[in-house]
Amino acid sequence: MQYGFIFDMDGTMVDNMNVHNRAWQLQLASIGIDMSIEEVKATCHGKNEEIFERLFGDRFTPEQRRQYSREKEERYREVFLHELKLIEGLSAFLEVAHAAGIPMGIGTAAPPENVNFVLDNLPIRSYFKKVVDAGQVQRGKPDPAVFQMVAEGIGVPIHQCLVFEDSPTGAETALRAGCPAIILTTTHDQEEFAHFTHIKAFVSDFTGLNPLELLRFLPANA
């Protein structure tokens, strides 16, 4: 039976959520909205245009939302380029999984420019059979479409995919998709996931994780 791995990107593959939060804080301040980092962390998640709609309703036109979104992402990439690296242990994890023939994909709420920014600056693109970004789905997480598209793209039934995520929204997406999940505690505390029963493990990074051992969490092996 075939199994697969689906990775979120921000906060899961690269520890960049604090950079995103700083970029959001700067961008919102530039349009007259002062938010603390804690407020940004609590509210600025998902697709950018959905964030603007959630925060401001119809205060800004669609074109303004797109422009502010582009400016925010430019701030993010400018800052993060000097800090860009994979989360500890992930490079070795991907190599072992790839050598074992485990199909892998990425399902992220990031815009395509940011996905390419990571995949083009780190030597990992070849590991992934399918990458789905915010521009390819009508609704962002926690709608499960993003993970369903990845599963289809890697040729593995969705319930036979193990998801790697870092946020409660991502965990909810995995739940709705019918996937067990491994949570990276890079961005949120473990206590924030207490109500989820499909989470199989919490880890701070990928150090020491054996991809083959994680297959025990998938239904046929559970």
N, C-alpha and C positions, 0 to 999 in steps of 0.2 A: 504494500500500500504506500502511496506517495504522500509525503508530508511537506509542508512549506513554512517559511518564516516571513512575517510581514513586519517591517520596521517603520515606526514613525521616524521623523528626522530630527526636528528641533527638540533639544533636551533629551533625546534618546540616542542619537548617533553622534551629535556634537553638542557640547554643553554651552549653548548659546542663549538660553532664555533670559538670563540677566542682561545680555546685550540687547535683545529684542525689547525688554522692558525699558531700558534706558532710552532706546531709540523712540519708543512710543511716548515716553515722558517728554522728550525733546520736541517731537512732532506736535503733540497736543499743546505744549506750551507755546509753540510758534503760532498757533491759531487761537490763543487766548484761553486755553483750558489747562488749569493747574491740577495735576494729580500726583499723589504720592506714589512711590514705587509699589507699595502694598495695594493701592487702589488699581494701579495698572495691572499688576499680577492677577488681581481678582476679576478684572473685566475685559482685558485685551487678549482674548484667545479665540481661535478660529480664523476664518477667512477675513481679510482686512475690511472688505466692503460690508460684511455682516457686522463687524465690530463697530464701524461708523454708524450703521443703521441702528444697532442696539443701543449705542451711547447717545445718539443725537436725533434719531428719527429722521424726519425729512428736512432738518435744518440746513444740510448741504445738498447741492445738486449731485446727481450721479457723476458728472465730470469732476466736480470738486473732490468727491470721495476718492475717485481714481487717482487724481493728482496728489492728494495728501498721502494716499497709500504708496504711490511711487516714491515720494520724498522720504517717507518713513523707511522704506526698504533700502534706499540709497544710503541713508544714515547708518542703518544696520550693517550693510556690507562694508562700508568704509571703516567702521570701527572694528568689525570682527575679522577682517582680512589678516590683521596682525596677530590674532589669537587663534586662528582656525586650526583645529586638530580634532581627530576622532576621540571619543570618550575612551578612557584607559581600557585596554584589553580588547577593544572591538576589532582592531585590525587582525589580530590572531584568531579571534572568534570567526570572522568572516572567511578567512583562509581555510580553516578547518571545515566549516560548513560547506563551502564551495567544493573542497576536495572530496567531501562525502556525498556530493551530488544532491544536496538539499536545495530546492529552488527557493530563491529569495526575491522579495520585492519591497518597494517603499511606498507607503501611503501617507501623505503629509498634507497639512493645511497650508504649507508654505507656497508662495507664488513660484512659477517656473524659474524666474530669474534667480531666486535664492537657492532653489534645488540645483540648478546648473552651477551656481557659485560654489557650492560644496562639492559636487561631483567632479567639477573641472579642476578644482584646486587640491583634491585629495585623490589618490589612485585607487578608487573603489568602484567606479561605474560598472566595470565588467562583472562584478559579483551579482548584479541585479538584473533579472529578466524583465521586470516591469516596474515602472515608476509612475505613480499617479500623484499629481499636484493639485493645488487649489483651482487651477484653470481648467481642469478636466471634469469637475463635478458641479452640479447645479447647487447642491447644498453641502455645507461644510460639516465637519464633525460636530455633534455625535451621530449624524446620519451615517449609516454603515456603508453607503455606496462606495466610498473611497477604498475600503478594505475588500469589498466584494469585487471591485474592478481589478485590484491587485491579484486576488486569488485566481480570477479568471485568466489574467495575463500570465501567471506563472504555471497555469495548468493544474491547480490543486483545489479540491473542494474546500470551500471556506471553513467548514468545521474541522478540517484537518490542518489548519494553519495556526501557528503560535504567533501571537502579536507581542511586540516589544513597544512599550509606551512609557510616558513619563507624567501624564496629567490625568486628573479625574475625567475630563472630557474625552480623552483618548481611551481611558478604561471603559467608559460608557459606550464608546463606539465599538470596541471589541466585544462587549457584552451583547449589543444589538446585532452584531454580525455573527454571534455564536462561536466566538473564538476564546480559548483560554489566553491569559496574558501574563507577561513578566513585566514588572514595573521598575523603572529606573528612578531612584529617589534623588535625581539631580535638581528637580524644581519644586516638588511638593513633598510634604512629610507623609510618612506611611499612614498616619492617623486619618488623613483626608480620604483614604480609600477604604475605610473600615466597613462600609456598607456593601462592598463588592465581594461576591463569593467565587467569581471565576478567576481571580488572581492567584497564580500558583507560586509566585516568589517575588520578593522585593530585593533589589540589588543596588549597590551604589555605583557600580560600573560592571564591565564584562570580564574583569580579571578572574581567571580561574574557572570561568564557565565553559563547560563542555557541551557543544551543540548536540551531540549524539545523546548525552544523558538527558537533555531537556525534552527529547522526543517522548519521554515517559508521560509527559503532561497532556499529550494529545489523546483523543478518545479511545482509539483502538489499543493504546498502551496503558491507559489509566487504570 
